[in-house]
């Protein structure tokens, strides 16, 4: 089974290389990305060139793009690496902060009217559009995080803006666990941390060498295991129920078949007796 998986991965990587070779002529790339919120691996086609022509391809207005940039900066620059901001904070992002430095330091009247007049309802509507297009997503408690398209497309932006990277995979640690030891700046994605600690006997931070607290991870794994056990139990019960129904149906069909055969046999015997009496009467 391991050999099959390895062979399948080699075949997939080969096709991926061939696809990207063809896409490179039009400045596109089929890129893999792990969703930092649930750990699932996703693939998407991204534009590898950021020029004036490609910027004209967006359906969003200039104020909407400035608002989106403000949300990205607020999430990516969060020192707690929570990977999201509250809906209230998102709506209160000031668009004028996205102006070039020289423009923002000038007089207030140089702020474009479209920025000044961008209302709260327009911001809320823009967030809904960005969520629908997978640039952002809303958490269950109403916070705003980065969608999978942002994680795919903004890899170079994260590097250029010095967003701290994960110690394990070297991707931007937008949503990550921080080393709690004072003075240590290591951050690791939750899924990377689980893999790392499961492969090592010493559960220590790779940066400072001090023990990494496992309470949160152990609790998450316990919840995960309980959910898996519950799913397996439900699946077992469903399978047993299907087997029971199938057995009852089979028994019912068998009983009906026996009754039908008995009825046919009885009818055939009566017919023969009637024919015999008729024949005797005629003779």
C-alpha positions, 0 to 999 in steps of 0.5 A: 500500500505504501508503494502504491501511494508513493508511485501515485505521488510520483505520477501526480508530481510528473503531471503537475510538472508538465501542467505547470510547464505549459501554464508558464507560457501564459504566466500561470501556475498550478500551486499547492497550498495547505489551508492554515485553518483546517490543514487540508491541502488545496490546489489552485491556479495563480497568476505569477505576474503582477503588472498593470494589465493583470491588475485590470482583470479584477472586478473589485473597485479601488476602495474595495481593494484598499479595504481588502489590503487593510484586512490582510495587513491587520490579520498578517501583522497580528503578533498573536498569530490568531489568523483572524480579526473581529468583524468589528475591527474589520469594518473599522479599517481606515482606507486612507491608511492604504494610501502611499506614504507621501499621500497620507502625510499630505493634507486631508483633502488629498484622500480620494472621495471614494475612500472617504465615502466608503460606508460601513454597509459597503464594507460589509458587502465587500467582505461578503463578496470576498468571502464568496470568492474565497479571498476571505472567510468568516469563522463561526463566531463572526471573525474574519480570516484569510480565504484559501485564495489569499493563502495561494496568491499572497505567498510573495506578499507575505515574504515581502512584508516580513510575515514570520514563517512557520519553523517547520514548513517555512510558509507564512505563519498567519495562523500558528501556535507561538512558543510560550517561552519568553523571548522565543519568536518561534511560531509553528502551524498547528498541523506542523506542530502535531507532525513534528512532536509525533516524530520526536521523543523530546517535546521541545521547541526547536528554537529555544530548546525548552519544553513545548506545552502539550496541553492544548494539542493533547486536548485537541487530539483527545477531542479528535479521537472521541469524534472519530470513535463516535463516527466509527460507532455510528457507522458500525450501528448503521451497518448492523441496521442495514444487515438486519434489514437485509436479513429480514427482507431475505427471510420475508422473501424466502417465506413468500417464495415458500408460500407461493410454491405451496400455493402453486402445488396445491392448485396443481393437485386440485386441478389434477383431481378435478380432471380425474373426476371429470374423466371418470364421469365421462367414462 
